[in-house]
Amino acid sequence: MALIVQKYGGSSVADAEKIKNVAKRIAAAQEKGHRVVAVVSAMGDTTDELIDLAHKLSERPDPREMDVLLSTGETVSSTLMAMALKALGHESISLSGAQAGIQTEPLHGKARILSVDPRRILQELNKGRIVIVAGFQGITKDMDITTLGRGGSDTTAVALAAALKCERCEIYTDVEGVYTADPRIVPEAKKLDEIDYEEMLEMATLGARVMHNRAVELGQIYNIPILVASSFKNAQGTLIHGGKAMEVLNKVRGIAHDENVAKITIIGVPDRPGIAASIFEPLSKANVSVDTIVQNASINKITDLTFTVSRTDLARAMEVVKPVADVIGAKGVVSDNKLAKVSIVGTGMQNAPGYAARMFRSLYEQGINIELITTSEIRITCIIDEARVKDAVRVLHKAFELDKG
């Protein structure tokens, strides 16, 4: 009898009828002889609605209270799912993240999982019950509720699959799998039957919203294959795993984009040892994640330093950077929050020349200006005007012939 972990996203449990539909899918898995743990997200747009409500009461809601508030969305979904399963004649029980043994660091809003104690889950499974776990949440050693950040229910599911030593984790959502690009932008995008962890991690980090990047990272660390499939159809999904084809004909596997990008430039920075540390250490302490960093060649020991952050972190980053700029004697700080990034991703690019040139030429021919460029062994990312990002995705998808599969 296999033990499986399934995760259902917010669109899959958006209303009573959809919850009933998912309950039937979960029940069918148990009827096949599996022991089932199901992780659920909050219903539909519940999280956004709770955030909006909080901001009507406070311009800067307390992070701890926000986590307590936002965790209620998943609690509602998990209890309703347990009720739906019981109505179908299947014994089930809902557990919060804390009851499921998920302990996190004491960082509100973006906590990382430190450990999972699966004893309570195993006790309930041994009683013949289906276990429904509220995703996106955990608890600190001081018994404070935390949330794992947007997409955190994926991370909950993979972490539980690792702790329970499952053969794989199944992620069910409103799309049929992982595509070569966002099919809402590129109707010709192809669904991938499989993709390796490295490529999926880059695509998730660079904006592909079908999977949370930390969930992919956990899958890679613990070698848990992850199936991404539709909760509305019985179509074959995409398997994320560690195996690679011997030779990939198309070196680029996908185009990712992200519109949550802002740029900060510190003008007239003294070029001396320790300056970079004095800028980026305070940002780290403020929990602001920095992406692309570019420093111009110095003239007379003066340079400009540019880096990108999430648009949602821009205000907090500017609060940190402006005082630092004054202390180090910089001439000023400017920002731009109307940017986006577009990336080509593929492990096959590592030892094949010409991909950067083709990317840059394709964007140039469409009149798309590149603000910044960053690369890794398996991806090339360009920062561009957000107004042109959809055009960029379409032209690059065509340029690398991803519509041909």
Secondary structure, DSSP 8 states (H G I E B T S, - for coil): --EEEEEE-GGGGSSHHHHHHHHHHHHHHHHTT-EEEEEE--STTHHHHHHHHHHHH-SS--HHHHHHHHHHHHHHHHHHHHHHHHHTT--EEEE-TTTTTEEE-S-SSS--EEEE--HHHHHHHHTT-EEEEE-SEEE-TT--EEE--TTHHHHHHHHHHHHTT-S-EEEEESSSS-BSS-TTT-TT--B-SEEEHHHHHHHHHTT-TTS-HHHHHHHHHHT--EEEEESS-----EEEES---S--SSS--EEEEEEEEEEEEEEEEE-STTHHHHHHHHHHHTT--EEEEEE---BTTEEEEEEEE-GGGHHHHHHHHHHHHHHHT-SEEEEEEEEEEEEEE-GGGTT-TTHHHHHHHHHHHTT----EEEEETTEEEEEEEGGGHHHHHHHHHHHTTGGG-
